[in-house]
Amino acid sequence: MSGLRETKKAATRTALSRAAAEIALADGPEGLTIAAIAARAGVSNRTFHNYFNSREEALLQFLSDRIENLVGQLNEVPEELDLLDAVEHLVVCHMRAGESELDSFGALFHITEIVEVITPTPNHLSAGIIVIPLLPAVLPRSPGLDEFEVS
């Protein structure tokens, strides 16, 4: 029973974070309200607050999920490809698969910029969410660069 409950909670969390990202890309920071996110995900404002404390937190969750997915994809790219060729491979695969714009590299960067704009105080968490999980996948493909240079 708890397995189904946890699955539904994870699905709601994902729906909310993706709704936040969709609104951020379509309407910019001005349209990114908790009410709009909740409505897009088909839940109440109260339900939103059961999962996230802020719209920024919902976007950070989206970024974290996308980076986790990106690391998995990068680890599947042949090891002999350097970083630039590996990223090019991922972009081409994304285009061939016809994945949603929301899951593109461009969306990832744009949402990161939006998080930086709407976060009330300087927040290095968003950079950490992106950089830290990528390091183990990127460092082996970046000969001659250390962790600091890659990050």
C-alpha positions in Angstrom: 0.0 0.0 0.0 2.7 2.5 0.9 4.5 1.7 -2.4 1.5 3.1 -4.3 1.3 6.1 -2.1 5.0 6.9 -2.5 4.6 6.5 -6.3 1.7 8.9 -6.4 3.6 11.4 -4.2 6.6 11.2 -6.5 4.4 11.7 -9.6 2.7 14.7 -8.0 6.1 16.2 -7.1 7.3 15.7 -10.7 4.1 17.1 -12.1 4.5 20.2 -10.0 8.2 20.8 -10.8 7.6 20.2 -14.5 4.6 22.6 -14.4 6.8 25.2 -12.8 9.4 24.8 -15.6 6.8 25.0 -18.3 5.3 28.2 -16.9 8.8 29.7 -16.4 9.7 29.0 -20.0 6.4 30.2 -21.5 5.6 33.1 -19.3 8.8 34.1 -17.6 9.3 34.9 -14.0 6.2 37.2 -14.0 3.8 34.3 -14.8 5.4 31.9 -12.4 3.1 32.0 -9.4 2.2 29.2 -7.0 -1.4 29.4 -8.1 -0.4 29.0 -11.8 1.9 26.1 -11.0 -0.8 24.3 -9.0 -3.4 24.9 -11.7 -1.2 23.6 -14.4 -0.5 20.5 -12.4 -4.1 20.1 -11.5 -3.8 20.4 -7.7 -4.6 23.0 -5.1 -2.2 25.6 -3.7 -2.3 23.7 -0.4 -1.1 20.6 -2.2 1.7 22.6 -3.8 2.8 23.7 -0.3 2.8 20.0 0.8 5.6 19.5 -1.7 7.5 22.8 -2.0 8.0 25.9 0.1 8.4 28.2 -2.9 8.3 28.4 -6.7 12.1 28.5 -6.7 12.2 25.2 -4.9 9.9 23.6 -7.5 12.3 24.8 -10.3 15.3 23.6 -8.4 13.7 20.2 -8.2 13.1 20.2 -12.0 16.7 21.1 -12.5 17.9 18.4 -10.2 15.7 15.8 -12.0 17.0 16.9 -15.4 20.6 16.8 -14.3 20.2 13.3 -12.9 18.7 12.3 -16.3 21.5 14.0 -18.2 24.2 12.3 -16.1 22.6 8.9 -16.9 22.5 9.8 -20.6 26.1 11.0 -20.6 27.3 7.8 -18.9 25.7 5.8 -21.8 27.7 7.8 -24.4 30.8 5.9 -25.6 33.7 6.7 -23.3 36.2 7.5 -26.1 34.2 10.7 -27.0 35.5 13.8 -25.4 33.2 16.2 -23.6 32.3 18.3 -26.6 31.6 15.3 -28.8 29.6 13.6 -26.0 27.4 16.7 -25.6 26.9 16.9 -29.4 25.9 13.3 -29.4 23.3 13.9 -26.7 21.9 17.0 -28.5 21.6 15.0 -31.7 19.9 12.1 -29.9 17.5 14.5 -28.3 16.6 16.0 -31.6 16.1 12.6 -33.3 14.0 11.3 -30.4 11.7 14.3 -30.7 11.8 14.8 -26.9 9.9 17.8 -25.5 11.5 21.3 -25.6 11.2 21.2 -21.8 13.9 18.5 -21.7 16.3 20.3 -24.0 19.7 21.8 -23.1 18.3 25.2 -24.0 15.5 24.9 -21.5 17.9 23.7 -18.8 20.1 26.8 -19.2 17.1 29.2 -19.5 15.5 27.8 -16.3 18.8 28.1 -14.5 18.9 31.8 -15.4 15.3 32.2 -14.3 16.1 30.7 -10.9 19.0 33.1 -10.5 16.7 36.0 -11.3 13.8 35.1 -9.0 15.9 33.9 -6.0 15.7 36.7 -3.4 19.3 36.2 -2.1 22.3 34.9 -3.9 21.9 31.1 -4.0 24.7 28.9 -4.8 22.4 25.9 -4.4 21.2 26.1 -8.0 24.8 26.0 -9.3 25.6 23.1 -7.0 22.5 21.2 -8.2 23.9 21.5 -11.8 27.7 21.2 -11.3 28.2 18.7 -8.5 26.3 15.7 -10.0 27.8 16.3 -13.4 31.4 16.3 -12.3 31.9 12.5 -12.2 30.5 12.2 -15.7 32.3 15.2 -17.1 35.8 14.9 -15.6 36.9 11.8 -17.4 35.9 13.4 -20.7 37.9 16.6 -19.9 41.6 15.5 -20.0 43.9 18.2 -18.6 41.3 19.9 -16.6 40.8 19.6 -12.9 37.6 19.7 -10.9 37.7 23.5 -10.4 38.2 24.2 -14.1 35.4 21.9 -15.1 33.0 23.4 -12.5 
